[in-house]
């Protein structure tokens, strides 16, 4: 009997050693990095998260291009503008793939925009961009939708009568209603139970994706999909979002509103109806559901979090707030605010960009894969190798920012006080996988921020003298909860 168990243990030990030697051998052809442990790779070193501070420390030890192992899968990390740009800009197409296994792929399938590849991705992305353009991106129709929600947010702030309050829920509700109008064609009442649950789903989903559960799933998808844990909650949420979106699609079909498209669902249904029977079209209702969920999730947390950072930095740096107030009063002179006004509001525009740089919402970015063999900064990467362009490292690259770890709007101003573009400003990523909703996010952030700043002065509550500008890592980089006072100007 013992001989049998000894044989089994010996066999398993041999398999274990062989697999580990294969990892060590494969590592020789990859950029240097920390030595992987058997089975778990570098997950222990990473604390089971792709945390920006950990990735920065590893870059100091191993250089701006290094390899970490998620279990038995290598991940090449690009740090700093030069390495990131060489990867996702100079080799945009070669690094445009997404992992075919992993947590995001399991949640979203291969039919959307975020995690799809090849023809599916190109067709979905092209149609997504066209849909946003048709909905009025850069035109008055979409701008008026945003301004409507800005007005609601202003009234919510005014209702506090100068008393201290936590702005997070109010801001999130307003931003969610902007993307709801774009995707579903209508806004929700903030008292609607379904609306509140959708917002909660968004928060929880992003938290789980950025957690250790997400990294474990990325490393061992074949195992994690069968094990209990927090990651299973994410699949429950996705099931609910699928049912909710399917119901919205059925309502659109019953109303035949897609004959005169007014939102994302309308445009996709019109396209599906028009291309029915065409072999080259791969957009169907299943892919529509995934795209709607992606639009809704991505269009909520990032902008809302950026606005929370914006107000926090204004109370943390009252001198910056005063300069923004002064410029808004002098340039706008009480007139309505439009996105085009950013060209005249140099300091305000610089402050918004610096808020995005320091409150880097997207953190390290999303994983990519090589669509074919490619050489990046002297390293040969084989097809399907996973690559992470560390956007956080670009936004804090000391070669391109005078004070990379300090909030300083002058990073975006020339010597004459005119707005200046900095090539290391990549909060929306770059290349073929640049954020689809970048322009919408820019519109929202500018209109919300400038309207709130022109309407209110923001102060710390009485007795509070310090501001915590450190972040909480949950996929996005979130500010710690805070309260402020909004005093009408």
N, C-alpha and C positions, 0 to 999 in steps of 0.2 A: 504493500500500500504506500509506504513512504517513498519507495522507488518511483512510483507513479507521480506523486506530488513533486518529488525532486526533479523529475523529467519535465513536468509542466513548468516549474519555476525556471529551470535552466533554459527551456525554449522561449519563455516570455522574456527572460533576461537577455538572450541573444537578439531577439527582435528589437528590444529596447536599445541595445547597444548599436545595432545596425542602423536603426532609424536616426539615432543621435549622430553617428558618424556621417550619415548622409547629409545632415544639417551642417555639420562642420565643413564637409567637403564643398557643399553648395555655397557656403559663406565666403570661400576663397575667391570666388568670381564676383563678389558683390562689394560695395563700398564698406570700409571698416566700421566697426561698432562694438558695443558691449558683447562679451561672450555669452551666448545663449545657454540657458540651463536645459537639461533634458525635459522633453515633453512641453513645458510651459514657455520655453524660449526666454524672452526678456520681459514677460508680463509682470514678474515680481519687481524688476527694476522700474517699470513704468507705473507701478502701483495699480495695475490693471486699468489704467486710463491713459488717453493721449493728452496729458495735461501740458499746456504751453510752457510752464516753468520747467518741468522735467525735460521737455524736448530742448529747451534753451541750454540747460546744463549739460546735456549729452552732446550738444554741438560744440561746447567749449572743450570737451574732452576728445571728441572724435572728428571734428571738422564740420563744415557746412553741408556736407553730404555724407550721411552715415546710414547704417542698416540696423534696425531692431527686428526682433522675431516675435510675431504673435503666434505663440505655439510653434508649429513647424512651418509657418508661412513668413517669408521675409517681407519687410516693409522698408523701402528706401525713403528717408526723410530729407527733404530739401529745405535748407535754412538760409535766410538772408536774400536780398533782392536778386543778386547775381545768379545764385543757384536756382531760385524759384523761377526767375524770368527765363533762364536757359531751358528749364524744363517745360513750363506750361505756356510760354509765349513762343520761343524759338522752335520748340517741338510740340506745338499745340495739338496737331492731329495725332501724333505718335503717343501722346499722354492724355488722350481724350476718353479712354475706356473707363468703365466702372467694374469693380469686383463682381464676379458672377456668383460668388458665395459670400455670405456675411449677413449681419443683422439688418441693415437697411434694405438689402435686396430681398430678404425674406419678408420684410414688412410691406414693401411697396411693389414687389414683383418686378418683372422686366418690361412692363407695359407703359410705364410713365415716362418722365423726362429725367429725373434724378439718377435712376439706377439702370436705365436701359442702355443698350449699345447698338452700334451699327446703324442699319437702315431705320429701325424703330426709333432710336434716339434722334437721328437727324430729321426724320419726318415730324416727330412730335415737337421737337424744339422749334423747327421752322414754322409749324402751324401755331405754336404757342406764342411766338413773337408776333406773328401776323395778327393773331387774335387781340393781343394787348394793344397793338397799333390801331386796329379797327375800333376798339373800345374807347379810343380817344387819348391814348398816351401821347402827351404833347399838345392836346387840344382842350378846349374849354369843358367838354362834357365830363371827362374824368376829373379835371381840376375842380369842377363845381361839386362833385361828389365828395371829394376830400374836404373842401371848404365847409360843406354841410356838417360833416362830423367834427371839424375843428370848432365850429360854432357851438355844437352840443357840448364839447369838452370845456369850452370857455364858460358856459353857463353852469356846468357842474362845479368848476373851480370857484365861481362867484358865490355859489350856494353855501360855501364854507365860511363866508363872511370874515375872512382873514384868520380864522382859527387853524391850528395845525391839523394836517391830515396826511394820509398815505396816498399818493397819487397813482399807484400802480394799477389798481383795479379800473379806475376811470380811464386812464390812458389805454390800457389793454382793450377795454370795451369799445372805445372809439376806433382804434386801429382794426379790430376784428370786423367792425361794421363797414369799414372801407373795403376790405378784401371780400366781405360778404356781398357787397353791392357789385363788385367786379365779377365774382364767380357765380353767385346765385341770382343776382339781379334785384336783391332787396336787402334791407337792413333788419336787424332784430331789435325788439324791445329788450333793454338790459335786464328787465325783470322776468323775461322768458326763461323758463327752466331749461329748455333745450339749449338755448344760447349759453347759459351759464355752464352747462355740462360740456358743451363744445370747447369753451375756453379752458375748462379744467382738463379735458382730454389733451389739449395742446401742451399744457404745462407738464403733465405727467409723461407724455410721450417723449418730449425732448429730454427730460430728466433721465429717463431710462436709457435712451439712445446714447447719452454721454457717460453713462455709468459703467462700473466694472462688469455688469451683466452684458452690456453691449459688446465690450471687448472680448469677453469670454465667448460670446456667440460668434464674433468675427473669427476667433481662433479655432473653435471647435463646433462649427455649425451642425455637423453630423451627430454630435452628442447633445448639445444644448437644446435642440428643438424637442427632445424627448424628456428633458429634465424640468422639474418644477423650479420656480424662481420668479424674481421680479420681471424678467424679460417676457414671461407669459402674459403679464398684464398689458404689455404693449400690443400683443396680438389681439387681446380682447378689445382694446381701444380701436384698433384698425378695423375689426369686424363691425363695431358700432358705426364708425365713420363710413364704411362701405354701405351699410344699410341706410344711413341718413342721406348720403349722396344719391343712392339709387332712388330713394323716395323723391328727392328734388328733381331728378332727371325725369321721372314719370310725370310729375306735375308740369314740367316744361312741355313734355310731349302732349299731354292732355290739353294744354292751353295753346299748343301750336305756336308758341312765342318764337321758336327758332326760325319761323318764316320771315320775321323781322328781328334779327338778332340784337339782343340788348346786354348779354353777358357771356361769360366763357361757355357755359353749358349750351346756350343758344347757338353759338358759332360752331361748336363741335357737332351738335346734332344736325345742323344744316349741312355740314361737311360730310357727315356719315350718310345722310339721305342722298346727297348729290353724288357720292362716289360708290353707292351701293352696287355691288357686282363687279367693280373694278379690281382686278387682281393686285395691282400695285399699291392700293391703299391698305394700310395696316392699322388705321385708326378705327376702333369700334367702341361700343359702350363700356366694355371692360377697361379699355385704356382711358376712356373719358373719366371713369370713376377715380382711377389712380391719379390722373392729372389734376382733377378738382381737389382731391385731398392734399396733393403736393402744393398747389397754389395756396390753399387755405392755411396749411401749417406754416409754410415758409413766409407767407405774407403777414403773419400775425406776430410771432415772437421777436423777430429781428427788429422790426421798426418800433414796436412797443418798448423793447429793451433799450434801443438807442435813445428814445425820448426820455426814458427814466434816467439814463446816464446824463442826458443834456441838462435836466433840471438839477441833478445832483452836482454837476460841475459848476452850474451857475451860482449855487449857494456856497460851494467850496471856494470859488474864485469871484468874489463880489466885484472886483475891479474889471474883470472881463464882462460881467453882467452890465455894469454901468456903461462900458464902451458900446455894447450891443444896443442898449436902450438909446444912447445918444445918436448912434448911426440910424437906427430905425426912425426916430423922430425927425431927424434932419432930412433924410432921403425920401421917406414915404409921405411925410407931412399929412398924415391922417387918411391917405387914400387906401383903397382896397389892395390887398397883397396878392401878387401873382408870382408864379415860379420864375418868370422872366426877370423879376426884380433882383434876383440873386446877382445879376451882372453889375448892379449898382451898389449892392450891399457887400463890399469887399471884406470888411472885418467880420460881419455876421456870417458870411459864407465861410470864412477861414475858421471861425469858432465852431461851426457845424462840422467841418471836416476834421478838426482836431478832436471833437467829441467822438467821432467815429473811429479815429485812430487810437485814442486812449481807451475808450470803451469798446474795444474790438469785439463786436457781438459774435461774429462767425468763428472766433478763436482760431483753430488751426486749419480749418477747411475740411473738405471731404476727400476720401480716398479715391485715387485714380489708378488705372492700370495701363501698361504699355500695350498698344494695339499691334505693335510689331517691334522687332529688335531696334534699339536706338542707343545712341551715345549721348549722355548728358554730363557736361563738365568733365569729360575725359573718362567717365565710367560707362562700360557697356552694360546695358540693361536688356534682358531678354523679354520677349513677348509675354504678356500676362503678369509681369512683375508689378507688385503693388507699389505705388508712389504716393507720398503725402507732401504736398506743397504747404509748408508751415507758414501761413499768412501772418500769424502773430509775430514771427521773427522778422518779417519784412516791415511791418508797421513799427518795429522797434530797432531797426537796423541803424547802428550808430554812424555808419558811413553816409547816411542820407538824412538823418535828423539831428539837429544841433543838441537838443535835450530829449533824447528818446524816451526817458522814463518820467518826464514831467509834462504836465498839461500846458501847452504853449501855442496859442493861435498863430503866432508869428512864424511857425513852421510853414504856413501857407500864405505869407505876405512878402512882397519884395521890399526893397529899401524905401520905396515911395508909398507903401501902404496899399498897394494894389494886390488883388488876389493872385496867387501863384500856384500853379499845378506842380505837385511833387510826384515824380515817377514811382516812388516807393509807396504811394497810397493805393493799396490794393485790397480794400475791405470786402469787395465783391468778387475776389479772385480775378482771373484773367484767362485769355485764350479761348479755346473752343467751348470750355465748360464755365465761362463767366456767368454769374448769376442772371437768370432769365428776368427776374423782377427788379433789376438794379434801378432802372429809370423810375419805376413806380415808387420804390423806396426813397429815392432822392426827392421826388415830388412831395411825398408825405412828410418826410423829416423837415424839409424846408418850410412848408406851409404850416405845419403844427408848431414848430419851434418859433418862427417869426411872429405868428399871431399871439401865441402865449406870452412871448417876451414883450410885445408891444402893449399887451393888455395888463400884464401883472409885473410887480416886483416880487421876487422870491427870496424868502428869508428863512433862517433857522428858527425853530420854535424857541420861545423864551426859556432861558436856562441852558440851552444846548450851545456849546462852543466849538465842538469838534465835528468834522465830517469824515466818515469812513469811505474812502474812494477805492479800497481794495475790492476785488471781485470774488464772486462765488462761481465755481466751475460746474456747469450742468449742460453740457454740449455747447450752449452759448455762455458768454461771460456775463453774469448778472451782478448788478450792484446789490449790496446788502440792503435789507428793508430800511426805509427812512421816512420821516415826516417833514413837511415843510409848511410854510405859510405863504399863501398867494394874496398879495395886497394889490387891489386894483389901482392902476396908475391914473 
